[in-house]
Amino acid sequence: MAGIYIHIPFCKQACHYCNFHFSASTALLDKMVLAICREIDLQQDFFEDPNLVIETIYFGGGTPSLLPADATAQILTTIKQHFKVDVHAEITLEANPDDISLQKLLAFKSIGINRLSMGVQSFIDEDLIWMNRAHRSAAAVDAIKIAKEVGITNISIDLIYGIPTLTDENWIQNIDTAVALEVQHLSCYALTVEPKTALSTLIQKGEKEDIDTAKQATHFDILTERTMQAGYEQYEFSNFSLPGFRSKHNTSYWQQKKYLGIGPSAHSFTGNTRQWNIANNALYINSIENNIVPFESEILSERTQYNEYMMTSLRTIEGCSYDYVLEKFGESTLDKTKKVAAHFIQKGQLLEQNNNLKVTQQGKFFLDGIAADFFEV
């Protein structure tokens, strides 16, 4: 099994915190769709296995909901012409609430989109204004209701916590609103200040307040408690789902499955290699028009593969498998893993269960630091 990711590099406007590759101009949109379809053709032998089945397709960005449904259909048709796609494949479209309409969602559903990932971020207008989001909270609520009305039964929303304007009470309101709307999946992220973003510049100039890690820790505790009470499973550090609604596509990343990334800046992974396309729309299109996929690549050393496995596996509910470490990296690496783990087990931040190493509730907010201690450098 494998997945395909399609990067749609267009947005209406730039959110202050965003560091993803996109353009606020859609002048190249039609050419981009043709280039993406052509890259799919050029990459049809990427997996080196004509019988490999694609179980997930994910339209990310950027803002894929800016695409007309017929353009999205054209991309899906091209994928199915060149790859074996499971008849029950999870096909996700990222969408912003302000792009949602009854007619548009009916069109997306008719071409095979069966999962929506909505960039809600907050149901509080003050927070949305602070982040420079294009929509307001009422539009988010309406978008979720419209999606349910057209029969899309797998809806995920993104929420951001630790925003300077977000009080504890309003964060509780955000979670409770999502629960009341019966959203099946939540992806909840602590606000981060990435270099070279508008937010980073505004904070440096003193025009916006910096993030407060203590507030973020409090919001994380509120999040885990209230989602658990509402019946959500925290199956990965930032992801919460009702039973049967885990993101299959994102789970494949954490399980080290192969995936192909199509579009400018998209990444691909084969298990021991990674490649990434150029993050420039015009150069990407020009290269594809000359039948050249403009990418760089690297062969992942065993050390890098181990580090990445520890970083991703400890974020999941299943944790790090000692059996996998032994089989993939050998007995000496397993011994080293157990030795590092002992320190955190004693502190109550990790536990061993069924030959797996898992993060406890106490250790979750310290996860990045814990994972880093396992890294081989």
N, C-alpha and C positions, 0 to 999 in steps of 0.2 A: 504494500500500500504506500501511496505517496500523496503529496499535495501540490497545488499550483497557486501561487500568489500573483495577482495582477496589480501593479502600482499605477494608479490614476493620479497624475501629478498636478492637479488643479484645485484651487480653493477660491471662494468668493473674497475672502480677506484673511489676513494673517492674525492668528491668535498670538498673544504676547509671549506665551510660554513655548510655542511650537518650534522644534528644530528638524522636522521632517522635510523632505524635498518636495516642493510644490511651486507653482506659479499662480499669481492672482489674475493673470491674463489667460483667457481661453482661446486666444487667436490660433494656437496650434492644435486645438482639440481634435479636429477632423483628421489631420495628418498623424496625430498621436495614435488614434484608434487604428488607422491603417498600419502604422509602424508596429504596434503591439501585435496585431494579427500576423504581420510578416515575421516578427521575432518568434512567435509560437511555431510557425512553419520552420524557421531556421533551427529551433531548439527541439525539434520532435524526437531526436535521438539522444537527448540529454541523459535520460535514465539508463540507456544502454540495455533496456529490457522491454521489448515490444509487448510483453504480456503484463507488464506492471499496471495495476489498476489505480486510478486517481480517485481517492475517496473524499477529498475536500478541495474546493475552489474558493478563494478569498479575494474579493475586490477591496483593496485598501488604498490609502492615499496620504495626503490629498483628501479629496472628497468625491468618491465614486458616484454618489447620488447626483452629481452635476451632469453625468452622462445621460443622454437620451436613452430610453429603453432599447431602441433598435440598435444603437451602438454597442450596448452591453450584450445584446443578443448576438451580434456579429462576432464579438470576442468569444462568447460561449460556444457558438457553432464552430469556430475555428479550432478551439481546444478539442472538441469532440471529434473533429475530423482527423486529428493527429494523435490523440491519446485515448486509451480505454477508460472511460469515466463510469464509475459505479452508478447504477440506476438510482441508488439511494444516497448519492453523494450530498454532503453538506455544502451548500453554495451560499456564501455569506456576502452581503453588500454593506459596506460602511456608509452611513447616511447622516446628514445633519438635519435636525428638525425643520429648519426653514426650507428645505428642498422637498419636504414630504407633502404629497397631495393624494387624494383618493385615486384619481386617474393614473398618476404616476406609479403608485404602489400596485394597482391592478395590473399595469403593464409589466412591472418587474416580476410580479408573481407569475404571470402568464408565460414568461420566458424561462422560469426555473429557479428564480431566487427564492430560497426557502428559509433564510435566516437573515435578520437585520441586526447590525451593530450600530446603535445610534450614539452620536457624540453629544449627549445631554450635558455632561460635566457638572451642572447644578440646576436645581429647580428654584434657585434664588436669583432674582434679577441683578441684585447688587454684585454678586459674584461674577455673573456673566459679563457685565459691563467692565468689571475689573480685569477680566481675562481677554477682553476685546472679542467676545463671541458675537456672531452675526444674529443669533436668535435670542428669544426671551423665553421665560419659563412656560408661559401659556402655550407657546408653539410646541414645546417638548411634550407636554401632556397631550395635546391634540394629536401629535404625530404618533404617539404610542397607541392612542385609541383608534386612529385610522388604520394602523397596521393590524390591530386585532380585528377590526371590522372587515378587512379584505381577506382575512383568514391566514395571516402569517402568524404561526403559533410558536415561533422560536425567536424571541426578541432579547437582545442584549443591549444594555446601556452602559456608557462610561460615566463615572463620577470622579471628581477630583476633591481631595480633602487637604487640609492644611493651608488653605487660602487665607491670607491675612484678614479678609473681610468676613470669613465664614466662622460664625460662633458655634459653640457646641450644640446649642438648641437648634440652629438652622441645619447643622449636619445631621442631627437626628431627624429633622423634618425631611431632608433629602432622602434618607434611607427609607423612612416610613412612606413617603410618596411612591417610591419605586415598588415597595412591597404592596401598597394598596392598589397600584396599577397592575399587579400580578405580572411584573416583568420576570421572565424566566432566568435571566442571567445578568450578573453585575460584574463589571470590571472597574475596580476602584483603585486609584493611584494617588499617592502623595505628590503634591505639587513639587516639581524640581525646577531649579534654575539652571538651564543649560547654557553653556558659553555661546556667545554670538547671537543670542536671541534678543528680541525687543525687551523682554522682561529683565534679562541680565543688565542691559544698558540702563533701563529705567531705575533699577535698584541702585546701580552704581552712581547715578545722578541724584539719588535721594528723592526721586519722584514717585517711587512705590516702596512700600514696606517690604523688608526681607522676610523670608519664611521663618517660622518658629518651630523647631524640631520637637519641642515639648508639646506644642499644640497638635502636631502631626501624630505623636505617640498617643495622645488622648483620643483623637479622632479614630485612630486605628483600633483602639480598644473598644470604643463605642460601636464601630463597624462590625467587628467580629462577634460581639455580644448580641447585637440586634439582628444581624442576619441569621445567626444560629437559632435565635428564638423564633424567627419567621420561617424556619425550615430549609434555609440555604446551606449548602455544603461548601466550605472553603477548600476547594480542591487544589488550588494553587495560591500563592501568597496574595495576589491581587485579584483573584477570580472566584466568584461565588455563584453557585447554580442550584436551582431546584432539581430534584431527582430526575435524571435522564436528559439534562440540558447542558452538560459540559460542552465547551467549545472543542469540537473534534480537531479543527485546524490548529488551534494554538496548542492543544495537547500533543499533536504530532511533533511540534517543535521541541517540547520538553522531553519527549520520548526518543529523540534523536532520529526521527524518520526523515527520509529524503524529501526534499521539496525543490521546486523550480520557481524562480522569481522572474517575472516578465515586466518590462517597463523600466524607465530611468530610475536609477538608485536601487532597484530590486536586488535582493540577495538570493542565492541558491546554495543548496547543501546536499552533499552526497554521502556523508558519513565520515569521510576522511579528507574531503576538499570543500572549500567554500569559494564562491565567486560573487561579484557584485558589479552591476552595470553602472555606467557613467551617470552622474547626477547632474545632467544638463539636458534640457528638453530638446533644444535645437540640434546639438551635437549627436544626441541619441537618434533622432529622426534621420539626420543625414547619414549616419553610419548604417542604420538598418536599410535605408533606401539603396545603399551600396552592398547589401547582403552581408554585412559584417555586424556581429553582435559586439558592442563596445564594452567589454568587461575586463576586470582584473581578477586574479584568482590566487589562492594559496593552498598549499598542501598542509593539512593540520597535523602537527606532530602528535605523538602519543601523549606527551605532556599537556598540550593544548586541549586535546580531546578529553583527558581526565579532568582538567580544570573546568571545562565547560559542562561536563557531566555533573560534577559536584555543585556547580553554581545553579544549574537548572533543576536537578533532581531534589535538592534540599528545599526548593520552593514549593514542591508538590506534596499532596497528602500522602502519596505512597512513599516518598523519601528516596534515599540512596540505597540501592540494592547491593548488599555485600556480594551476592552471587554474581551480579553483573560486573562489579569491579574485579573480582577474581578472574572471571572468564576473559574480560576485555584487557585488563592491565596487569594481571599476574599477582602472585602471592605477596611479593614484597610491597607492592602498592597497597594491597588490602591491609597488610600489617601496619603500614604507615597511616592509613585512613583510620583504623581502629585506635591507634595511639593518639592521634589528634582529637578524635571523637571523645576519648575518655575525659579530657579536661572539661569539655562542654556538658557531658553527661553528669559529671560531678556538680556542675553549676546549675543543673536542672534545665538547661537550654536545649539539650538533645536527649533522645532516648533510643534504645535499641528495642525493636519489636519485630518478631518473625524474620529475623536476619536482615532487617532493613534499619537504616538510620534515619530518624525523623526529628524535625524541629518541634519543640513543645510550644505551647501558647506563650510561655515566658520568654522563649528565645526568638519568636517570630519577628519582632521589630528590630532585632540585632542580626538579622539573617545575613545581610551583605558582609558584615564583619566576620561572622562565623564561617561562611563559605570561603572567604579569602584566606583563612588560616589553613585550609586544606590545599591551597594551590601550590603546585610545584613550579618553581621559578628557575 
